[in-house]
Amino acid sequence: MSYEFIRDYDTELYDAMENELQRQRDHIELIASENFTSRAVMQAMGSHLTNKYAEGYPGARYYGGCEYVDVVEQLAIDRVKALFGAEHANV
């Protein structure tokens, strides 16, 4: 993933990020919450989707403008249900 904007704007932050990436590549973490995230997930999490506050569930949000976030969340729900053969999923 390219962080050229951060590198050009804040070299100290960029260096810390690069050092953390190297640390993650060089070591095995045995903490589940520190899983090495796929590139696709990193791109989605670093996208414009993070600009949207979407409390609630697809189709039942507390704020407007969530129609596309609903699509993304419903995709995740449907895929998890299919993967695990589950009737329900909360993502």
Phi and psi restraints in degrees (range 20) as a CNS / XPLOR table:
assign (resid 1 and name C) (resid 2 and name N)
       (resid 2 and name CA) (resid 2 and name C) 1.0 -93.7 20.0 2
assign (resid 2 and name N) (resid 2 and name CA)
       (resid 2 and name C) (resid 3 and name N) 1.0 131.5 20.0 2
assign (resid 2 and name C) (resid 3 and name N)
       (resid 3 and name CA) (resid 3 and name C) 1.0 -121.1 20.0 2
assign (resid 3 and name N) (resid 3 and name CA)
       (resid 3 and name C) (resid 4 and name N) 1.0 40.5 20.0 2
assign (resid 3 and name C) (resid 4 and name N)
       (resid 4 and name CA) (resid 4 and name C) 1.0 -61.0 20.0 2
assign (resid 4 and name N) (resid 4 and name CA)
       (resid 4 and name C) (resid 5 and name N) 1.0 -38.7 20.0 2
assign (resid 4 and name C) (resid 5 and name N)
       (resid 5 and name CA) (resid 5 and name C) 1.0 -62.9 20.0 2
assign (resid 5 and name N) (resid 5 and name CA)
       (resid 5 and name C) (resid 6 and name N) 1.0 -44.9 20.0 2
assign (resid 5 and name C) (resid 6 and name N)
       (resid 6 and name CA) (resid 6 and name C) 1.0 -64.5 20.0 2
assign (resid 6 and name N) (resid 6 and name CA)
       (resid 6 and name C) (resid 7 and name N) 1.0 -43.2 20.0 2
assign (resid 6 and name C) (resid 7 and name N)
       (resid 7 and name CA) (resid 7 and name C) 1.0 -57.0 20.0 2
assign (resid 7 and name N) (resid 7 and name CA)
       (resid 7 and name C) (resid 8 and name N) 1.0 -44.1 20.0 2
assign (resid 7 and name C) (resid 8 and name N)
       (resid 8 and name CA) (resid 8 and name C) 1.0 -74.4 20.0 2
assign (resid 8 and name N) (resid 8 and name CA)
       (resid 8 and name C) (resid 9 and name N) 1.0 -28.8 20.0 2
assign (resid 8 and name C) (resid 9 and name N)
       (resid 9 and name CA) (resid 9 and name C) 1.0 -89.8 20.0 2
assign (resid 9 and name N) (resid 9 and name CA)
       (resid 9 and name C) (resid 10 and name N) 1.0 -39.7 20.0 2
assign (resid 9 and name C) (resid 10 and name N)
       (resid 10 and name CA) (resid 10 and name C) 1.0 -146.9 20.0 2
assign (resid 10 and name N) (resid 10 and name CA)
       (resid 10 and name C) (resid 11 and name N) 1.0 91.2 20.0 2
assign (resid 10 and name C) (resid 11 and name N)
       (resid 11 and name CA) (resid 11 and name C) 1.0 -66.2 20.0 2
assign (resid 11 and name N) (resid 11 and name CA)
       (resid 11 and name C) (resid 12 and name N) 1.0 -31.7 20.0 2
assign (resid 11 and name C) (resid 12 and name N)
       (resid 12 and name CA) (resid 12 and name C) 1.0 -65.6 20.0 2
assign (resid 12 and name N) (resid 12 and name CA)
       (resid 12 and name C) (resid 13 and name N) 1.0 -44.4 20.0 2
assign (resid 12 and name C) (resid 13 and name N)
       (resid 13 and name CA) (resid 13 and name C) 1.0 -63.0 20.0 2
assign (resid 13 and name N) (resid 13 and name CA)
       (resid 13 and name C) (resid 14 and name N) 1.0 -45.5 20.0 2
assign (resid 13 and name C) (resid 14 and name N)
       (resid 14 and name CA) (resid 14 and name C) 1.0 -58.1 20.0 2
assign (resid 14 and name N) (resid 14 and name CA)
       (resid 14 and name C) (resid 15 and name N) 1.0 -45.9 20.0 2
assign (resid 14 and name C) (resid 15 and name N)
       (resid 15 and name CA) (resid 15 and name C) 1.0 -61.2 20.0 2
assign (resid 15 and name N) (resid 15 and name CA)
       (resid 15 and name C) (resid 16 and name N) 1.0 -42.6 20.0 2
assign (resid 15 and name C) (resid 16 and name N)
       (resid 16 and name CA) (resid 16 and name C) 1.0 -63.1 20.0 2
assign (resid 16 and name N) (resid 16 and name CA)
       (resid 16 and name C) (resid 17 and name N) 1.0 -41.3 20.0 2
assign (resid 16 and name C) (resid 17 and name N)
       (resid 17 and name CA) (resid 17 and name C) 1.0 -64.2 20.0 2
assign (resid 17 and name N) (resid 17 and name CA)
       (resid 17 and name C) (resid 18 and name N) 1.0 -44.0 20.0 2
assign (resid 17 and name C) (resid 18 and name N)
       (resid 18 and name CA) (resid 18 and name C) 1.0 -64.4 20.0 2
assign (resid 18 and name N) (resid 18 and name CA)
       (resid 18 and name C) (resid 19 and name N) 1.0 -40.4 20.0 2
assign (resid 18 and name C) (resid 19 and name N)
       (resid 19 and name CA) (resid 19 and name C) 1.0 -64.1 20.0 2
assign (resid 19 and name N) (resid 19 and name CA)
       (resid 19 and name C) (resid 20 and name N) 1.0 -39.4 20.0 2
assign (resid 19 and name C) (resid 20 and name N)
       (resid 20 and name CA) (resid 20 and name C) 1.0 -66.3 20.0 2
assign (resid 20 and name N) (resid 20 and name CA)
       (resid 20 and name C) (resid 21 and name N) 1.0 -40.6 20.0 2
assign (resid 20 and name C) (resid 21 and name N)
       (resid 21 and name CA) (resid 21 and name C) 1.0 -60.7 20.0 2
assign (resid 21 and name N) (resid 21 and name CA)
       (resid 21 and name C) (resid 22 and name N) 1.0 -44.6 20.0 2
assign (resid 21 and name C) (resid 22 and name N)
       (resid 22 and name CA) (resid 22 and name C) 1.0 -63.9 20.0 2
assign (resid 22 and name N) (resid 22 and name CA)
       (resid 22 and name C) (resid 23 and name N) 1.0 -39.9 20.0 2
assign (resid 22 and name C) (resid 23 and name N)
       (resid 23 and name CA) (resid 23 and name C) 1.0 -60.5 20.0 2
assign (resid 23 and name N) (resid 23 and name CA)
       (resid 23 and name C) (resid 24 and name N) 1.0 -43.0 20.0 2
assign (resid 23 and name C) (resid 24 and name N)
       (resid 24 and name CA) (resid 24 and name C) 1.0 -66.0 20.0 2
assign (resid 24 and name N) (resid 24 and name CA)
       (resid 24 and name C) (resid 25 and name N) 1.0 -36.2 20.0 2
assign (resid 24 and name C) (resid 25 and name N)
       (resid 25 and name CA) (resid 25 and name C) 1.0 -71.0 20.0 2
assign (resid 25 and name N) (resid 25 and name CA)
       (resid 25 and name C) (resid 26 and name N) 1.0 -30.8 20.0 2
assign (resid 25 and name C) (resid 26 and name N)
       (resid 26 and name CA) (resid 26 and name C) 1.0 -89.8 20.0 2
assign (resid 26 and name N) (resid 26 and name CA)
       (resid 26 and name C) (resid 27 and name N) 1.0 -13.8 20.0 2
assign (resid 26 and name C) (resid 27 and name N)
       (resid 27 and name CA) (resid 27 and name C) 1.0 -127.8 20.0 2
assign (resid 27 and name N) (resid 27 and name CA)
       (resid 27 and name C) (resid 28 and name N) 1.0 152.9 20.0 2
assign (resid 27 and name C) (resid 28 and name N)
       (resid 28 and name CA) (resid 28 and name C) 1.0 -99.8 20.0 2
assign (resid 28 and name N) (resid 28 and name CA)
       (resid 28 and name C) (resid 29 and name N) 1.0 120.2 20.0 2
assign (resid 28 and name C) (resid 29 and name N)
       (resid 29 and name CA) (resid 29 and name C) 1.0 -93.5 20.0 2
assign (resid 29 and name N) (resid 29 and name CA)
       (resid 29 and name C) (resid 30 and name N) 1.0 131.4 20.0 2
assign (resid 29 and name C) (resid 30 and name N)
       (resid 30 and name CA) (resid 30 and name C) 1.0 -105.1 20.0 2
assign (resid 30 and name N) (resid 30 and name CA)
       (resid 30 and name C) (resid 31 and name N) 1.0 24.9 20.0 2
assign (resid 30 and name C) (resid 31 and name N)
       (resid 31 and name CA) (resid 31 and name C) 1.0 -107.4 20.0 2
assign (resid 31 and name N) (resid 31 and name CA)
       (resid 31 and name C) (resid 32 and name N) 1.0 119.1 20.0 2
assign (resid 31 and name C) (resid 32 and name N)
       (resid 32 and name CA) (resid 32 and name C) 1.0 -56.7 20.0 2
assign (resid 32 and name N) (resid 32 and name CA)
       (resid 32 and name C) (resid 33 and name N) 1.0 -38.4 20.0 2
assign (resid 32 and name C) (resid 33 and name N)
       (resid 33 and name CA) (resid 33 and name C) 1.0 -72.2 20.0 2
assign (resid 33 and name N) (resid 33 and name CA)
       (resid 33 and name C) (resid 34 and name N) 1.0 -7.3 20.0 2
assign (resid 33 and name C) (resid 34 and name N)
       (resid 34 and name CA) (resid 34 and name C) 1.0 -109.9 20.0 2
assign (resid 34 and name N) (resid 34 and name CA)
       (resid 34 and name C) (resid 35 and name N) 1.0 36.2 20.0 2
assign (resid 34 and name C) (resid 35 and name N)
       (resid 35 and name CA) (resid 35 and name C) 1.0 -59.5 20.0 2
assign (resid 35 and name N) (resid 35 and name CA)
       (resid 35 and name C) (resid 36 and name N) 1.0 144.2 20.0 2
assign (resid 35 and name C) (resid 36 and name N)
       (resid 36 and name CA) (resid 36 and name C) 1.0 -76.6 20.0 2
assign (resid 36 and name N) (resid 36 and name CA)
       (resid 36 and name C) (resid 37 and name N) 1.0 110.0 20.0 2
assign (resid 36 and name C) (resid 37 and name N)
       (resid 37 and name CA) (resid 37 and name C) 1.0 -77.0 20.0 2
assign (resid 37 and name N) (resid 37 and name CA)
       (resid 37 and name C) (resid 38 and name N) 1.0 142.7 20.0 2
assign (resid 37 and name C) (resid 38 and name N)
       (resid 38 and name CA) (resid 38 and name C) 1.0 -67.3 20.0 2
assign (resid 38 and name N) (resid 38 and name CA)
       (resid 38 and name C) (resid 39 and name N) 1.0 158.8 20.0 2
assign (resid 38 and name C) (resid 39 and name N)
       (resid 39 and name CA) (resid 39 and name C) 1.0 -61.5 20.0 2
assign (resid 39 and name N) (resid 39 and name CA)
       (resid 39 and name C) (resid 40 and name N) 1.0 -38.0 20.0 2
assign (resid 39 and name C) (resid 40 and name N)
       (resid 40 and name CA) (resid 40 and name C) 1.0 -63.1 20.0 2
assign (resid 40 and name N) (resid 40 and name CA)
       (resid 40 and name C) (resid 41 and name N) 1.0 -42.4 20.0 2
assign (resid 40 and name C) (resid 41 and name N)
       (resid 41 and name CA) (resid 41 and name C) 1.0 -66.4 20.0 2
assign (resid 41 and name N) (resid 41 and name CA)
       (resid 41 and name C) (resid 42 and name N) 1.0 -42.2 20.0 2
assign (resid 41 and name C) (resid 42 and name N)
       (resid 42 and name CA) (resid 42 and name C) 1.0 -59.3 20.0 2
assign (resid 42 and name N) (resid 42 and name CA)
       (resid 42 and name C) (resid 43 and name N) 1.0 -42.0 20.0 2
assign (resid 42 and name C) (resid 43 and name N)
       (resid 43 and name CA) (resid 43 and name C) 1.0 -66.8 20.0 2
assign (resid 43 and name N) (resid 43 and name CA)
       (resid 43 and name C) (resid 44 and name N) 1.0 -42.2 20.0 2
assign (resid 43 and name C) (resid 44 and name N)
       (resid 44 and name CA) (resid 44 and name C) 1.0 -65.3 20.0 2
assign (resid 44 and name N) (resid 44 and name CA)
       (resid 44 and name C) (resid 45 and name N) 1.0 -42.7 20.0 2
assign (resid 44 and name C) (resid 45 and name N)
       (resid 45 and name CA) (resid 45 and name C) 1.0 -69.2 20.0 2
assign (resid 45 and name N) (resid 45 and name CA)
       (resid 45 and name C) (resid 46 and name N) 1.0 -25.4 20.0 2
assign (resid 45 and name C) (resid 46 and name N)
       (resid 46 and name CA) (resid 46 and name C) 1.0 -95.4 20.0 2
assign (resid 46 and name N) (resid 46 and name CA)
       (resid 46 and name C) (resid 47 and name N) 1.0 14.2 20.0 2
assign (resid 46 and name C) (resid 47 and name N)
       (resid 47 and name CA) (resid 47 and name C) 1.0 -96.2 20.0 2
assign (resid 47 and name N) (resid 47 and name CA)
       (resid 47 and name C) (resid 48 and name N) 1.0 -177.1 20.0 2
assign (resid 47 and name C) (resid 48 and name N)
       (resid 48 and name CA) (resid 48 and name C) 1.0 -64.5 20.0 2
assign (resid 48 and name N) (resid 48 and name CA)
       (resid 48 and name C) (resid 49 and name N) 1.0 -12.3 20.0 2
assign (resid 48 and name C) (resid 49 and name N)
       (resid 49 and name CA) (resid 49 and name C) 1.0 -62.3 20.0 2
assign (resid 49 and name N) (resid 49 and name CA)
       (resid 49 and name C) (resid 50 and name N) 1.0 -28.2 20.0 2
assign (resid 49 and name C) (resid 50 and name N)
       (resid 50 and name CA) (resid 50 and name C) 1.0 -73.7 20.0 2
assign (resid 50 and name N) (resid 50 and name CA)
       (resid 50 and name C) (resid 51 and name N) 1.0 -9.8 20.0 2
assign (resid 50 and name C) (resid 51 and name N)
       (resid 51 and name CA) (resid 51 and name C) 1.0 -77.6 20.0 2
assign (resid 51 and name N) (resid 51 and name CA)
       (resid 51 and name C) (resid 52 and name N) 1.0 -13.0 20.0 2
assign (resid 51 and name C) (resid 52 and name N)
       (resid 52 and name CA) (resid 52 and name C) 1.0 -103.0 20.0 2
assign (resid 52 and name N) (resid 52 and name CA)
       (resid 52 and name C) (resid 53 and name N) 1.0 126.2 20.0 2
assign (resid 52 and name C) (resid 53 and name N)
       (resid 53 and name CA) (resid 53 and name C) 1.0 -87.5 20.0 2
assign (resid 53 and name N) (resid 53 and name CA)
       (resid 53 and name C) (resid 54 and name N) 1.0 122.5 20.0 2
assign (resid 53 and name C) (resid 54 and name N)
       (resid 54 and name CA) (resid 54 and name C) 1.0 -134.6 20.0 2
assign (resid 54 and name N) (resid 54 and name CA)
       (resid 54 and name C) (resid 55 and name N) 1.0 68.0 20.0 2
assign (resid 54 and name C) (resid 55 and name N)
       (resid 55 and name CA) (resid 55 and name C) 1.0 -74.6 20.0 2
assign (resid 55 and name N) (resid 55 and name CA)
       (resid 55 and name C) (resid 56 and name N) 1.0 140.3 20.0 2
assign (resid 55 and name C) (resid 56 and name N)
       (resid 56 and name CA) (resid 56 and name C) 1.0 109.3 20.0 2
assign (resid 56 and name N) (resid 56 and name CA)
       (resid 56 and name C) (resid 57 and name N) 1.0 -156.0 20.0 2
assign (resid 56 and name C) (resid 57 and name N)
       (resid 57 and name CA) (resid 57 and name C) 1.0 -122.0 20.0 2
assign (resid 57 and name N) (resid 57 and name CA)
       (resid 57 and name C) (resid 58 and name N) 1.0 159.4 20.0 2
assign (resid 57 and name C) (resid 58 and name N)
       (resid 58 and name CA) (resid 58 and name C) 1.0 -52.1 20.0 2
assign (resid 58 and name N) (resid 58 and name CA)
       (resid 58 and name C) (resid 59 and name N) 1.0 128.8 20.0 2
assign (resid 58 and name C) (resid 59 and name N)
       (resid 59 and name CA) (resid 59 and name C) 1.0 83.2 20.0 2
assign (resid 59 and name N) (resid 59 and name CA)
       (resid 59 and name C) (resid 60 and name N) 1.0 -6.2 20.0 2
assign (resid 59 and name C) (resid 60 and name N)
       (resid 60 and name CA) (resid 60 and name C) 1.0 -141.2 20.0 2
assign (resid 60 and name N) (resid 60 and name CA)
       (resid 60 and name C) (resid 61 and name N) 1.0 59.0 20.0 2
assign (resid 60 and name C) (resid 61 and name N)
       (resid 61 and name CA) (resid 61 and name C) 1.0 -92.4 20.0 2
assign (resid 61 and name N) (resid 61 and name CA)
       (resid 61 and name C) (resid 62 and name N) 1.0 160.8 20.0 2
assign (resid 61 and name C) (resid 62 and name N)
       (resid 62 and name CA) (resid 62 and name C) 1.0 -85.4 20.0 2
assign (resid 62 and name N) (resid 62 and name CA)
       (resid 62 and name C) (resid 63 and name N) 1.0 -17.4 20.0 2
assign (resid 62 and name C) (resid 63 and name N)
       (resid 63 and name CA) (resid 63 and name C) 1.0 -129.8 20.0 2
assign (resid 63 and name N) (resid 63 and name CA)
       (resid 63 and name C) (resid 64 and name N) 1.0 154.8 20.0 2
assign (resid 63 and name C) (resid 64 and name N)
       (resid 64 and name CA) (resid 64 and name C) 1.0 -79.3 20.0 2
assign (resid 64 and name N) (resid 64 and name CA)
       (resid 64 and name C) (resid 65 and name N) 1.0 175.0 20.0 2
assign (resid 64 and name C) (resid 65 and name N)
       (resid 65 and name CA) (resid 65 and name C) 1.0 76.6 20.0 2
assign (resid 65 and name N) (resid 65 and name CA)
       (resid 65 and name C) (resid 66 and name N) 1.0 23.5 20.0 2
assign (resid 65 and name C) (resid 66 and name N)
       (resid 66 and name CA) (resid 66 and name C) 1.0 -105.0 20.0 2
assign (resid 66 and name N) (resid 66 and name CA)
       (resid 66 and name C) (resid 67 and name N) 1.0 12.2 20.0 2
assign (resid 66 and name C) (resid 67 and name N)
       (resid 67 and name CA) (resid 67 and name C) 1.0 -60.1 20.0 2
assign (resid 67 and name N) (resid 67 and name CA)
       (resid 67 and name C) (resid 68 and name N) 1.0 -34.9 20.0 2
assign (resid 67 and name C) (resid 68 and name N)
       (resid 68 and name CA) (resid 68 and name C) 1.0 -84.7 20.0 2
assign (resid 68 and name N) (resid 68 and name CA)
       (resid 68 and name C) (resid 69 and name N) 1.0 -31.7 20.0 2
assign (resid 68 and name C) (resid 69 and name N)
       (resid 69 and name CA) (resid 69 and name C) 1.0 -64.7 20.0 2
assign (resid 69 and name N) (resid 69 and name CA)
       (resid 69 and name C) (resid 70 and name N) 1.0 -37.4 20.0 2
assign (resid 69 and name C) (resid 70 and name N)
       (resid 70 and name CA) (resid 70 and name C) 1.0 -59.6 20.0 2
assign (resid 70 and name N) (resid 70 and name CA)
       (resid 70 and name C) (resid 71 and name N) 1.0 -41.6 20.0 2
assign (resid 70 and name C) (resid 71 and name N)
       (resid 71 and name CA) (resid 71 and name C) 1.0 -60.7 20.0 2
assign (resid 71 and name N) (resid 71 and name CA)
       (resid 71 and name C) (resid 72 and name N) 1.0 -46.3 20.0 2
assign (resid 71 and name C) (resid 72 and name N)
       (resid 72 and name CA) (resid 72 and name C) 1.0 -63.4 20.0 2
assign (resid 72 and name N) (resid 72 and name CA)
       (resid 72 and name C) (resid 73 and name N) 1.0 -45.9 20.0 2
assign (resid 72 and name C) (resid 73 and name N)
       (resid 73 and name CA) (resid 73 and name C) 1.0 -66.5 20.0 2
assign (resid 73 and name N) (resid 73 and name CA)
       (resid 73 and name C) (resid 74 and name N) 1.0 -38.8 20.0 2
assign (resid 73 and name C) (resid 74 and name N)
       (resid 74 and name CA) (resid 74 and name C) 1.0 -65.9 20.0 2
assign (resid 74 and name N) (resid 74 and name CA)
       (resid 74 and name C) (resid 75 and name N) 1.0 -36.7 20.0 2
assign (resid 74 and name C) (resid 75 and name N)
       (resid 75 and name CA) (resid 75 and name C) 1.0 -58.0 20.0 2
assign (resid 75 and name N) (resid 75 and name CA)
       (resid 75 and name C) (resid 76 and name N) 1.0 -45.9 20.0 2
assign (resid 75 and name C) (resid 76 and name N)
       (resid 76 and name CA) (resid 76 and name C) 1.0 -62.6 20.0 2
assign (resid 76 and name N) (resid 76 and name CA)
       (resid 76 and name C) (resid 77 and name N) 1.0 -44.4 20.0 2
assign (resid 76 and name C) (resid 77 and name N)
       (resid 77 and name CA) (resid 77 and name C) 1.0 -60.5 20.0 2
assign (resid 77 and name N) (resid 77 and name CA)
       (resid 77 and name C) (resid 78 and name N) 1.0 -50.2 20.0 2
assign (resid 77 and name C) (resid 78 and name N)
       (resid 78 and name CA) (resid 78 and name C) 1.0 -61.5 20.0 2
assign (resid 78 and name N) (resid 78 and name CA)
       (resid 78 and name C) (resid 79 and name N) 1.0 -39.5 20.0 2
assign (resid 78 and name C) (resid 79 and name N)
       (resid 79 and name CA) (resid 79 and name C) 1.0 -70.5 20.0 2
assign (resid 79 and name N) (resid 79 and name CA)
       (resid 79 and name C) (resid 80 and name N) 1.0 -39.2 20.0 2
assign (resid 79 and name C) (resid 80 and name N)
       (resid 80 and name CA) (resid 80 and name C) 1.0 -66.2 20.0 2
assign (resid 80 and name N) (resid 80 and name CA)
       (resid 80 and name C) (resid 81 and name N) 1.0 -42.6 20.0 2
assign (resid 80 and name C) (resid 81 and name N)
       (resid 81 and name CA) (resid 81 and name C) 1.0 -60.5 20.0 2
assign (resid 81 and name N) (resid 81 and name CA)
       (resid 81 and name C) (resid 82 and name N) 1.0 -44.2 20.0 2
assign (resid 81 and name C) (resid 82 and name N)
       (resid 82 and name CA) (resid 82 and name C) 1.0 -66.1 20.0 2
assign (resid 82 and name N) (resid 82 and name CA)
       (resid 82 and name C) (resid 83 and name N) 1.0 -42.1 20.0 2
assign (resid 82 and name C) (resid 83 and name N)
       (resid 83 and name CA) (resid 83 and name C) 1.0 -61.9 20.0 2
assign (resid 83 and name N) (resid 83 and name CA)
       (resid 83 and name C) (resid 84 and name N) 1.0 -42.9 20.0 2
assign (resid 83 and name C) (resid 84 and name N)
       (resid 84 and name CA) (resid 84 and name C) 1.0 -102.5 20.0 2
assign (resid 84 and name N) (resid 84 and name CA)
       (resid 84 and name C) (resid 85 and name N) 1.0 2.1 20.0 2
assign (resid 84 and name C) (resid 85 and name N)
       (resid 85 and name CA) (resid 85 and name C) 1.0 62.8 20.0 2
assign (resid 85 and name N) (resid 85 and name CA)
       (resid 85 and name C) (resid 86 and name N) 1.0 36.5 20.0 2
assign (resid 85 and name C) (resid 86 and name N)
       (resid 86 and name CA) (resid 86 and name C) 1.0 -98.5 20.0 2
assign (resid 86 and name N) (resid 86 and name CA)
       (resid 86 and name C) (resid 87 and name N) 1.0 152.3 20.0 2
assign (resid 86 and name C) (resid 87 and name N)
       (resid 87 and name CA) (resid 87 and name C) 1.0 -80.0 20.0 2
assign (resid 87 and name N) (resid 87 and name CA)
       (resid 87 and name C) (resid 88 and name N) 1.0 -31.3 20.0 2
assign (resid 87 and name C) (resid 88 and name N)
       (resid 88 and name CA) (resid 88 and name C) 1.0 -134.6 20.0 2
assign (resid 88 and name N) (resid 88 and name CA)
       (resid 88 and name C) (resid 89 and name N) 1.0 152.8 20.0 2
assign (resid 88 and name C) (resid 89 and name N)
       (resid 89 and name CA) (resid 89 and name C) 1.0 -151.0 20.0 2
assign (resid 89 and name N) (resid 89 and name CA)
       (resid 89 and name C) (resid 90 and name N) 1.0 142.7 20.0 2
assign (resid 89 and name C) (resid 90 and name N)
       (resid 90 and name CA) (resid 90 and name C) 1.0 -123.2 20.0 2
assign (resid 90 and name N) (resid 90 and name CA)
       (resid 90 and name C) (resid 91 and name N) 1.0 116.9 20.0 2
